[in-house]
């Protein structure tokens, strides 16, 4: 059992206790961040003349060799070490001797693990932001291609008013834009360096914390050593932001699942992103969309776990905080995987324009426009609402749409209707005359698309 402590103890830790306490099985995931932090720490120690230049060069060379060996697979991270910090330090001492024992000068595992987690989370935020950007680029492409693709807009899962596919997809573009904004906010707020906080009360060594922060691309050092080692707000914020990303992906997945059904037939999912049934040969299942929807609960679970872990922890560091890693790592991998797969599915999906258009017509989505027609001819809106309600009832009885109802039937209910009613309630007119900013009219939609493109 390789560990960084032991002088105080007179007998070995029980193996079961040791295994329960150890974190090497999961914190080895940030070996790169651990070595990167150690490199910055050593450079700072030499600058402050706590280490000689010779010791600095020896340690740096040893750390860089370990990094290359682990990256290439030449050196495996063994579970005989308690944690990633023990592995790096013990391996360094094996390779360069006594100089390696000076690596930990002016540092505690508490501020070291806080640094590693921050560096890891920061790197993952950057990767996630890139995946969101790629997804938004795919959505923007769909928007550009479908400014004139009419479809029903829904409220309460009831057909409401006609919109375009560009407009519908644009709503998700806005959601993911907010998600990127949240990630940017988190990255900025968390970007202070905890290294140098020690176990909880700093150190007597003359450290230059500003220099360490600068070497690691932080905006500056943290200002309270107790908070530095016990802060996990950035993990909670990230898990919250990722839960919102998954909620957005899940809503979109739910719509794709509906659109893929026999009843809708709005989309054809590419074979690469769907599966068949082991017993029913006609089936083409939207498995990726369903898995994304299902994995949302997994990310929510990670958020609830860390909130529950942190709620009763007094200052400063407590071992409970080791629980910040496994579920966070899993949630990050889950979100990144879902973003990549969802992007692949949406960018290869075929949209069935005719089915969408037909569904909009047959769902009386132009009923509001029929009422507006009457209002524009001097009928009070409340009366117009009742007249159009009777028209819809007539259509339902006859099994036809408002577009197919003969003019004499219109005029039986209200003599105000003329031949131009058909133009007024056409899908094209219904959509194109909606020209307020944020509406589906093609001219305003083109302007919005240009703005969105610029924002990317």
Order of alpha helices (4+ residues) and beta strands (2+ residues): alpha-alpha-alpha-alpha-alpha-alpha-beta-beta-alpha-alpha-alpha-alpha-beta-alpha-alpha-beta-alpha-alpha-alpha-alpha-alpha-alpha-alpha
